[in-house]
Amino acid sequence: QVQLAESGGGLVQAGGSLRLSCAASGSIYRVNDMGWHRQAPGKQRELVASITRGGRTTSTDSVKGRFTISRDNVKDMVYLEINNLKPEDTAVYYCAVVLSNGANCWGKGTLVTVSS
């Protein structure tokens, strides 16, 4: 199994920045893609950005140019740099990984609150 622990969330003013971190532990050799999802109050969870083991990234249109995902395969970490935060970015942000067998593992989430 793979365990994921997110950190870096908090309260920030609109226009500010945050860096979310996610540490993976356990059966790391099974991890392929890593990514960040978010769930805003009253909304469905959505994929924000993902990154392959080789470093290829994808992101949803609403965060392009503001969110940057990166990964450190040596430290088994994935990061989400968030700039120019908007109130609509308020959500619980979850780290997730896709294992070699196709299964997903999820962290418990970290709350990001953006005040206007």
Beta strands, then each sheet from edge to edge (+ up, - down):
strand 1: 2-7
strand 2: 10-13
strand 3: 18-26
strand 4: 31-39
strand 5: 46-51
strand 6: 57-59
strand 7: 67-72
strand 8: 77-82
strand 9: 91-99
strand 10: 104-106
strand 11: 110-115
sheet 1: 1+ 3- 8+ 7-
sheet 2: 2+ 11+ 9- 4+ 5- 6+
sheet 3: 2+ 11+ 9- 10+
end
